[in-house]
Amino acid sequence: MYTFHLQKNVHMYNHLLTISDGQTRRQAIVESAPTKQQTLLVWLTDFGFPSEEEAPVQAALKRWLAEQGVRCVFRPGRGR
């Protein structure tokens, strides 16, 4: 089970996303996309999860953001 916290606008349209599994807390910058619907661009590689953990984290994050009315786009590679 993962918990998420989004600190908005740490620098302009960049936000600090914290992902915790209860033991480990990981943080990375995510970015707002210039779209009509509120959308966040996320680079999971920036969080440093082991590759086998990325799919469950991605699914949980997508559900959490959808509950808040936010669309999520996962980008390959590293972010800013």
N, CA, C and O atoms as a Tinker XYZ file with bonds, in Angstrom:
   320  protein
     1  N      0.840000   -1.178000    0.000000    73     2
     2  CA     0.000000    0.000000    0.000000    64     1     3
     3  C      0.889000    1.246000    0.000000    63     2     4     5
     4  O      1.853000    1.344000    0.758000    81     3
     5  N      0.548000    2.159000   -0.839000    73     3     6
     6  CA     1.318000    3.387000   -0.962000    64     5     7
     7  C      0.484000    4.580000   -0.514000    63     6     8     9
     8  O     -0.739000    4.592000   -0.661000    81     7
     9  N      1.154000    5.566000    0.028000    73     7    10
    10  CA     0.515000    6.838000    0.328000    64     9    11
    11  C      1.224000    7.905000   -0.487000    63    10    12    13
    12  O      2.410000    7.790000   -0.795000    81    11
    13  N      0.480000    8.942000   -0.829000    73    11    14
    14  CA     0.996000    9.989000   -1.698000    64    13    15
    15  C      0.727000   11.358000   -1.081000    63    14    16    17
    16  O     -0.279000   11.573000   -0.405000    81    15
    17  N      1.649000   12.267000   -1.331000    73    15    18
    18  CA     1.460000   13.660000   -0.912000    64    17    19
    19  C      2.023000   14.542000   -2.016000    63    18    20    21
    20  O      3.135000   14.323000   -2.497000    81    19
    21  N      1.247000   15.536000   -2.407000    73    19    22
    22  CA     1.655000   16.442000   -3.474000    64    21    23
    23  C      1.766000   17.854000   -2.916000    63    22    24    25
    24  O      0.771000   18.453000   -2.506000    81    23
    25  N      2.985000   18.376000   -2.905000    73    23    26
    26  CA     3.215000   19.758000   -2.491000    64    25    27
    27  C      3.248000   20.589000   -3.765000    63    26    28    29
    28  O      4.191000   20.501000   -4.551000    81    27
    29  N      2.221000   21.389000   -3.960000    73    27    30
    30  CA     2.054000   22.103000   -5.229000    64    29    31
    31  C      2.951000   23.330000   -5.337000    63    30    32    33
    32  O      3.277000   23.994000   -4.353000    81    31
    33  N      3.332000   23.594000   -6.580000    73    31    34
    34  CA     4.032000   24.814000   -6.972000    64    33    35
    35  C      5.297000   25.101000   -6.163000    63    34    36    37
    36  O      5.491000   26.221000   -5.689000    81    35
    37  N      6.153000   24.096000   -6.007000    73    35    38
    38  CA     7.430000   24.353000   -5.339000    64    37    39
    39  C      8.301000   25.256000   -6.209000    63    38    40    41
    40  O      9.161000   25.975000   -5.700000    81    39
    41  N      8.078000   25.219000   -7.502000    73    39    42
    42  CA     8.712000   26.151000   -8.435000    64    41    43
    43  C      7.836000   26.243000   -9.674000    63    42    44    45
    44  O      7.804000   25.325000  -10.493000    81    43
    45  N      7.134000   27.343000   -9.802000    73    43    46
    46  CA     6.215000   27.593000  -10.907000    64    45    47
    47  C      5.239000   26.428000  -11.099000    63    46    48    49
    48  O      4.365000   26.226000  -10.256000    81    47
    49  N      5.363000   25.667000  -12.173000    73    47    50
    50  CA     4.431000   24.566000  -12.455000    64    49    51
    51  C      4.991000   23.211000  -12.049000    63    50    52    53
    52  O      4.513000   22.174000  -12.508000    81    51
    53  N      5.990000   23.218000  -11.203000    73    51    54
    54  CA     6.591000   21.985000  -10.702000    64    53    55
    55  C      6.094000   21.722000   -9.285000    63    54    56    57
    56  O      5.950000   22.639000   -8.476000    81    55
    57  N      5.837000   20.459000   -9.010000    73    55    58
    58  CA     5.297000   20.049000   -7.718000    64    57    59
    59  C      6.173000   18.934000   -7.154000    63    58    60    61
    60  O      6.782000   18.176000   -7.910000    81    59
    61  N      6.237000   18.835000   -5.836000    73    59    62
    62  CA     7.001000   17.778000   -5.185000    64    61    63
    63  C      6.039000   16.665000   -4.796000    63    62    64    65
    64  O      5.130000   16.866000   -3.991000    81    63
    65  N      6.251000   15.499000   -5.375000    73    63    66
    66  CA     5.413000   14.340000   -5.078000    64    65    67
    67  C      6.190000   13.401000   -4.164000    63    66    68    69
    68  O      7.317000   13.007000   -4.468000    81    67
    69  N      5.574000   13.051000   -3.047000    73    67    70
    70  CA     6.162000   12.104000   -2.099000    64    69    71
    71  C      5.368000   10.814000   -2.165000    63    70    72    73
    72  O      4.139000   10.823000   -2.097000    81    71
    73  N      6.083000    9.698000   -2.299000    73    71    74
    74  CA     5.469000    8.371000   -2.317000    64    73    75
    75  C      6.080000    7.568000   -1.188000    63    74    76    77
    76  O      7.301000    7.455000   -1.089000    81    75
    77  N      5.235000    7.011000   -0.337000    73    75    78
    78  CA     5.718000    6.236000    0.805000    64    77    79
    79  C      5.036000    4.875000    0.829000    63    78    80    81
    80  O      3.853000    4.749000    0.512000    81    79
    81  N      5.800000    3.867000    1.208000    73    79    82
    82  CA     5.222000    2.529000    1.377000    64    81    83
    83  C      5.148000    2.151000    2.859000    63    82    84    85
    84  O      4.924000    0.989000    3.197000    81    83
    85  N      5.337000    3.131000    3.730000    73    83    86
    86  CA     5.303000    2.880000    5.164000    64    85    87
    87  C      6.693000    2.717000    5.748000    63    86    88    89
    88  O      6.900000    2.976000    6.934000    81    87
    89  N      7.649000    2.293000    4.934000    73    87    90
    90  CA     9.026000    2.129000    5.387000    64    89    91
    91  C      9.965000    3.097000    4.678000    63    90    92    93
    92  O     10.870000    3.667000    5.289000    81    91
    93  N      9.736000    3.270000    3.386000    73    91    94
    94  CA    10.595000    4.118000    2.565000    64    93    95
    95  C      9.779000    5.270000    1.999000    63    94    96    97
    96  O      8.642000    5.098000    1.561000    81    95
    97  N     10.390000    6.443000    2.022000    73    95    98
    98  CA     9.747000    7.630000    1.466000    64    97    99
    99  C     10.616000    8.130000    0.321000    63    98   100   101
   100  O     11.813000    8.362000    0.494000    81    99
   101  N     10.006000    8.295000   -0.852000    73    99   102
   102  CA    10.728000    8.756000   -2.039000    64   101   103
   103  C     10.058000   10.020000   -2.555000    63   102   104   105
   104  O      8.836000   10.158000   -2.500000    81   103
   105  N     10.882000   10.949000   -3.061000    73   103   106
   106  CA    10.360000   12.214000   -3.559000    64   105   107
   107  C     10.964000   12.533000   -4.917000    63   106   108   109
   108  O     12.109000   12.184000   -5.205000    81   107
   109  N     10.176000   13.198000   -5.739000    73   107   110
   110  CA    10.657000   13.674000   -7.033000    64   109   111
   111  C      9.737000   14.801000   -7.490000    63   110   112   113
   112  O      8.620000   14.961000   -6.998000    81   111
   113  N     10.233000   15.560000   -8.430000    73   111   114
   114  CA     9.466000   16.651000   -9.015000    64   113   115
   115  C      8.579000   16.097000  -10.134000    63   114   116   117
   116  O      9.029000   15.311000  -10.967000    81   115
   117  N      7.317000   16.520000  -10.136000    73   115   118
   118  CA     6.385000   16.232000  -11.227000    64   117   119
   119  C      5.959000   17.584000  -11.787000    63   118   120   121
   120  O      6.169000   18.619000  -11.153000    81   119
   121  N      5.370000   17.573000  -12.953000    73   119   122
   122  CA     5.122000   18.830000  -13.645000    64   121   123
   123  C      3.685000   18.912000  -14.158000    63   122   124   125
   124  O      3.132000   17.920000  -14.632000    81   123
   125  N      3.095000   20.079000  -14.064000    73   123   126
   126  CA     1.780000   20.295000  -14.654000    64   125   127
   127  C      1.925000   20.405000  -16.165000    63   126   128   129
   128  O      2.869000   21.016000  -16.666000    81   127
   129  N      0.987000   19.812000  -16.880000    73   127   130
   130  CA     0.972000   19.906000  -18.338000    64   129   131
   131  C     -0.001000   21.013000  -18.742000    63   130   132   133
   132  O     -1.011000   21.227000  -18.071000    81   131
   133  N      0.297000   21.710000  -19.825000    73   131   134
   134  CA    -0.592000   22.786000  -20.277000    64   133   135
   135  C     -1.786000   22.228000  -21.040000    63   134   136   137
   136  O     -1.872000   22.363000  -22.261000    81   135
   137  N     -2.697000   21.607000  -20.319000    73   135   138
   138  CA    -3.883000   20.999000  -20.919000    64   137   139
   139  C     -5.135000   21.551000  -20.252000    63   138   140   141
   140  O     -5.075000   22.148000  -19.177000    81   139
   141  N     -6.272000   21.341000  -20.911000    73   139   142
   142  CA    -7.549000   21.820000  -20.379000    64   141   143
   143  C     -7.866000   21.129000  -19.052000    63   142   144   145
   144  O     -8.211000   21.789000  -18.072000    81   143
   145  N     -7.748000   19.807000  -19.024000    73   143   146
   146  CA    -7.966000   19.048000  -17.792000    64   145   147
   147  C     -6.675000   19.048000  -16.993000    63   146   148   149
   148  O     -5.594000   18.907000  -17.565000    81   147
   149  N     -6.773000   19.206000  -15.673000    73   147   150
   150  CA    -5.574000   19.197000  -14.836000    64   149   151
   151  C     -4.824000   17.888000  -15.061000    63   150   152   153
   152  O     -5.373000   16.803000  -14.869000    81   151
   153  N     -3.567000   18.005000  -15.468000    73   151   154
   154  CA    -2.755000   16.842000  -15.843000    64   153   155
   155  C     -1.366000   16.982000  -15.249000    63   154   156   157
   156  O     -0.762000   18.053000  -15.293000    81   155
   157  N     -0.862000   15.879000  -14.689000    73   155   158
   158  CA     0.497000   15.849000  -14.171000    64   157   159
   159  C      1.359000   14.919000  -15.018000    63   158   160   161
   160  O      0.936000   13.825000  -15.392000    81   159
   161  N      2.568000   15.374000  -15.309000    73   159   162
   162  CA     3.566000   14.537000  -15.977000    64   161   163
   163  C      4.453000   13.950000  -14.903000    63   162   164   165
   164  O      4.976000   14.668000  -14.050000    81   163
   165  N      4.621000   12.622000  -14.950000    73   163   166
   166  CA     5.381000   11.919000  -13.912000    64   165   167
   167  C      6.451000   11.058000  -14.569000    63   166   168   169
   168  O      6.180000   10.321000  -15.517000    81   167
   169  N      7.651000   11.163000  -14.059000    73   167   170
   170  CA     8.767000   10.315000  -14.484000    64   169   171
   171  C      9.078000    9.390000  -13.316000    63   170   172   173
   172  O      9.756000    9.792000  -12.371000    81   171
   173  N      8.583000    8.142000  -13.371000    73   171   174
   174  CA     8.771000    7.210000  -12.248000    64   173   175
   175  C     10.241000    6.900000  -11.999000    63   174   176   177
   176  O     10.627000    6.620000  -10.864000    81   175
   177  N     11.059000    6.944000  -13.032000    73   175   178
   178  CA    12.488000    6.669000  -12.872000    64   177   179
   179  C     13.106000    7.608000  -11.844000    63   178   180   181
   180  O     14.031000    7.215000  -11.133000    81   179
   181  N     12.615000    8.833000  -11.753000    73   179   182
   182  CA    13.163000    9.819000  -10.818000    64   181   183
   183  C     13.009000    9.402000   -9.355000    63   182   184   185
   184  O     13.753000    9.879000   -8.498000    81   183
   185  N     12.065000    8.530000   -9.065000    73   183   186
   186  CA    11.847000    8.099000   -7.688000    64   185   187
   187  C     12.808000    6.993000   -7.251000    63   186   188   189
   188  O     12.985000    6.764000   -6.055000    81   187
   189  N     13.420000    6.318000   -8.199000    73   187   190
   190  CA    14.392000    5.277000   -7.868000    64   189   191
   191  C     13.801000    3.965000   -7.390000    63   190   192   193
   192  O     14.447000    3.233000   -6.642000    81   191
   193  N     12.583000    3.657000   -7.809000    73   191   194
   194  CA    11.989000    2.374000   -7.446000    64   193   195
   195  C     12.677000    1.249000   -8.212000    63   194   196   197
   196  O     13.101000    1.451000   -9.350000    81   195
   197  N     12.795000    0.070000   -7.609000    73   195   198
   198  CA    13.257000   -1.084000   -8.379000    64   197   199
   199  C     12.273000   -1.334000   -9.519000    63   198   200   201
   200  O     11.078000   -1.083000   -9.366000    81   199
   201  N     12.752000   -1.816000  -10.640000    73   199   202
   202  CA    11.904000   -1.968000  -11.833000    64   201   203
   203  C     10.659000   -2.819000  -11.570000    63   202   204   205
   204  O      9.604000   -2.544000  -12.143000    81   203
   205  N     10.756000   -3.841000  -10.722000    73   203   206
   206  CA     9.600000   -4.700000  -10.456000    64   205   207
   207  C      8.535000   -3.986000   -9.612000    63   206   208   209
   208  O      7.401000   -4.459000   -9.530000    81   207
   209  N      8.877000   -2.877000   -8.997000    73   207   210
   210  CA     7.923000   -2.146000   -8.169000    64   209   211
   211  C      7.243000   -1.004000   -8.937000    63   210   212   213
   212  O      6.248000   -0.455000   -8.463000    81   211
   213  N      7.761000   -0.646000  -10.103000    73   211   214
   214  CA     7.225000    0.491000  -10.843000    64   213   215
   215  C      5.769000    0.303000  -11.271000    63   214   216   217
   216  O      4.978000    1.239000  -11.159000    81   215
   217  N      5.401000   -0.873000  -11.756000    73   215   218
   218  CA     4.020000   -1.100000  -12.223000    64   217   219
   219  C      2.997000   -0.946000  -11.095000    63   218   220   221
   220  O      1.985000   -0.274000  -11.296000    81   219
   221  N      3.220000   -1.549000   -9.901000    73   219   222
   222  CA     2.251000   -1.345000   -8.821000    64   221   223
   223  C      2.179000    0.112000   -8.350000    63   222   224   225
   224  O      1.099000    0.601000   -8.016000    81   223
   225  N      3.314000    0.802000   -8.323000    73   223   226
   226  CA     3.329000    2.210000   -7.927000    64   225   227
   227  C      2.556000    3.037000   -8.952000    63   226   228   229
   228  O      1.756000    3.898000   -8.587000    81   227
   229  N      2.794000    2.774000  -10.219000    73   227   230
   230  CA     2.118000    3.505000  -11.291000    64   229   231
   231  C      0.607000    3.332000  -11.185000    63   230   232   233
   232  O     -0.136000    4.308000  -11.293000    81   231
   233  N      0.148000    2.109000  -10.977000    73   231   234
   234  CA    -1.293000    1.848000  -10.875000    64   233   235
   235  C     -1.900000    2.561000   -9.667000    63   234   236   237
   236  O     -2.968000    3.164000   -9.772000    81   235
   237  N     -1.221000    2.493000   -8.522000    73   235   238
   238  CA    -1.732000    3.137000   -7.299000    64   237   239
   239  C     -1.750000    4.652000   -7.448000    63   238   240   241
   240  O     -2.704000    5.301000   -7.019000    81   239
   241  N     -0.714000    5.226000   -8.049000    73   239   242
   242  CA    -0.653000    6.673000   -8.236000    64   241   243
   243  C     -1.734000    7.145000   -9.209000    63   242   244   245
   244  O     -2.369000    8.176000   -8.988000    81   243
   245  N     -1.932000    6.401000  -10.260000    73   243   246
   246  CA    -2.955000    6.759000  -11.245000    64   245   247
   247  C     -4.343000    6.767000  -10.591000    63   246   248   249
   248  O     -5.140000    7.673000  -10.836000    81   247
   249  N     -4.629000    5.753000   -9.757000    73   247   250
   250  CA    -5.914000    5.697000   -9.038000    64   249   251
   251  C     -6.061000    6.884000   -8.087000    63   250   252   253
   252  O     -7.115000    7.518000   -8.041000    81   251
   253  N     -5.003000    7.187000   -7.325000    73   251   254
   254  CA    -5.038000    8.270000   -6.343000    64   253   255
   255  C     -5.297000    9.605000   -7.025000    63   254   256   257
   256  O     -6.123000   10.391000   -6.561000    81   255
   257  N     -4.598000    9.863000   -8.117000    73   255   258
   258  CA    -4.790000   11.125000   -8.828000    64   257   259
   259  C     -6.183000   11.198000   -9.469000    63   258   260   261
   260  O     -6.808000   12.259000   -9.467000    81   259
   261  N     -6.666000   10.087000  -10.014000    73   259   262
   262  CA    -8.004000   10.063000  -10.623000    64   261   263
   263  C     -9.075000   10.397000   -9.586000    63   262   264   265
   264  O    -10.050000   11.079000   -9.902000    81   263
   265  N     -8.901000    9.923000   -8.356000    73   263   266
   266  CA    -9.846000   10.236000   -7.283000    64   265   267
   267  C     -9.909000   11.735000   -7.013000    63   266   268   269
   268  O    -10.914000   12.237000   -6.510000    81   267
   269  N     -8.840000   12.446000   -7.346000    73   267   270
   270  CA    -8.775000   13.885000   -7.127000    64   269   271
   271  C     -9.066000   14.672000   -8.404000    63   270   272   273
   272  O     -8.933000   15.896000   -8.434000    81   271
   273  N     -9.462000   13.958000   -9.452000    73   271   274
   274  CA    -9.809000   14.616000  -10.704000    64   273   275
   275  C     -8.611000   15.065000  -11.527000    63   274   276   277
   276  O     -8.714000   15.978000  -12.346000    81   275
   277  N     -7.484000   14.420000  -11.305000    73   275   278
   278  CA    -6.252000   14.783000  -12.008000    64   277   279
   279  C     -5.861000   13.648000  -12.954000    63   278   280   281
   280  O     -5.811000   12.482000  -12.562000    81   279
   281  N     -5.590000   14.006000  -14.184000    73   279   282
   282  CA    -5.106000   13.039000  -15.180000    64   281   283
   283  C     -3.598000   12.899000  -14.993000    63   282   284   285
   284  O     -2.915000   13.867000  -14.659000    81   283
   285  N     -3.092000   11.712000  -15.207000    73   283   286
   286  CA    -1.668000   11.438000  -15.013000    64   285   287
   287  C     -1.072000   10.866000  -16.310000    63   286   288   289
   288  O     -1.615000    9.933000  -16.901000    81   287
   289  N      0.040000   11.440000  -16.727000    73   287   290
   290  CA     0.753000   10.941000  -17.889000    64   289   291
   291  C      2.144000   10.530000  -17.429000    63   290   292   293
   292  O      2.915000   11.350000  -16.930000    81   291
   293  N      2.451000    9.261000  -17.602000    73   291   294
   294  CA     3.768000    8.754000  -17.225000    64   293   295
   295  C      4.713000    8.882000  -18.409000    63   294   296   297
   296  O      4.412000    8.435000  -19.516000    81   295
   297  N      5.853000    9.495000  -18.159000    73   295   298
   298  CA     6.838000    9.735000  -19.198000    64   297   299
   299  C      8.019000    8.788000  -19.002000    63   298   300   301
   300  O      8.387000    8.496000  -17.864000    81   299
   301  N      8.609000    8.313000  -20.070000    73   299   302
   302  CA     9.780000    7.425000  -19.946000    64   301   303
   303  C     11.026000    8.240000  -19.583000    63   302   304   305
   304  O     11.083000    9.451000  -19.797000    81   303
   305  N     11.998000    7.557000  -19.043000    73   303   306
   306  CA    13.271000    8.193000  -18.734000    64   305   307
   307  C     13.203000    9.056000  -17.496000    63   306   308   309
   308  O     12.370000    8.844000  -16.615000    81   307
   309  N     14.087000   10.029000  -17.440000    73   307   310
   310  CA    14.185000   10.910000  -16.300000    64   309   311
   311  C     13.581000   12.274000  -16.616000    63   310   312   313
   312  O     13.586000   12.719000  -17.764000    81   311
   313  N     13.065000   12.923000  -15.589000    73   311   314
   314  CA    12.485000   14.254000  -15.739000    64   313   315
   315  C     13.541000   15.319000  -15.606000    63   314   316   317
   316  O     14.709000   15.103000  -15.928000    81   315
   317  N     13.133000   16.437000  -15.143000    73   315   318
   318  CA    14.039000   17.577000  -15.000000    64   317   319
   319  C     14.961000   17.362000  -13.899000    63   318   320
   320  O     15.804000   18.216000  -13.623000    81   319
